[in-house]
């Protein structure tokens, strides 16, 4: 979480996509890189150091590694730099996009349910990063909003759920029913 303010009953929590959510992808790319280099070494020892196959194999391996790690680095930068979330006393907002900025806003009073998802894979490899699935009958687009790459998802879940419950209770007291 990058910024939390709670003074005078006002809630204002701002956070971004956690880079920890991509640890498992980096690990799988590392293992794939080891396999590619191992295959290149195998080809080198069996084809000989000075054959054409040796040069072609190592050029192909180097190209694959550059593409693989370039892709991972680009995805990491895009997600960490462009995906932001904001929770205040009335709204939950999601911002994403580099060239086209997309803002999804959900009023807390219209949120029907919140689901916290932390897979075993995320707990083991990604440092406990999870996602929140927000269900709303009032949302005309799809009825749900998915917030991914959340560090400390239980804490965010509790803040969101208590803010939603408090706002609904306040609204029912004000309307008398």
Protein Blocks (a to p, Z undefined) as FASTA:
>chain_A
ZZdcdeehiacddddddfklmmmmmmmmmmmmmmmmmmmmmmmmmnojkbmklmmmmmmm
mmmmmmmmmmmmmmmmmmmmmmccdddfkbccddedjklccdddddfklpmbdcddddfk
lmmmnnopacdddddfklmknopacdehiahkllmmmmmmmmmmmmmmmmmmmnoZZ
